[in-house]
Amino acid sequence: MASGKILIYGGRGALGASCVQFFKKNNWWVGSIDLTENDSADANIVVDRDADWVAQEAAVLTKVGAELKGESLDAIICVAGGWAGGNAKKDLAKNADLMWKQSVWSSAISATVGANHLKPGGLLVLTGANPALEGTPGMIGYGMAKAAVHQLTKSLAGEKSGLPENSLVVSILPVTLDTPMNRKWMPDADTSTWTPLEFLSELFHKWSKGEERPVNGSLVKLITKDSKTELVIV
């Protein structure tokens, strides 16, 4: 019998795939939501990248309901997203639109899935960004989208948000994650300040089991120094 049930939104990305593997190793039922399948997951919900926001939400809800067959989820972890730079001089709308689709659409759809399928006391984790707590003039679209995720987190933690009773909603605010892509593009960086993916997988596992949970609505900064990561609640 599975220890619990979890959905990973962005289950094919570096962090998402790490989470899928970790929870599977700990005997959880794991569903992946992404643009392509993760063969390690128990169930895959593939999102149509060409569908609009409303259509994506409807399709994901239908497919999640079909997979769960009336059972509920212990946790939903949304680690879908991406990055784009750029200021207001060129392609602001294009880059902002891309960031909105990758971060805000996925976060909002995760919230809807949570409202319909999380257990009371369940966990919803969204992914914000530490730089978006302030201005991001060199990556405006990215900063706008992540700030929206921060606001969504606060809203979902409030009364009458639609989430089940005693749910926990938090956003993680990474600085830099230790992913293969980041190592490829930043070969000379100080990786002792990068947050390991395994640290986050273990953290999500603890929170999913109700252990060491932060306050509802928290924005949790991940500050890594000398290869040690500290959680700083905003």
Helices and strands as residue ranges (DSSP letters): E 5-9, H 14-25, E 29-34, E 43-46, H 53-68, E 73-78, H 92-99, I 100-105, H 106-117, E 118-127, G 130-133, H 140-156, E 168-174, H 180-185, G 191-193, H 197-208, E 219-225, E 228-233
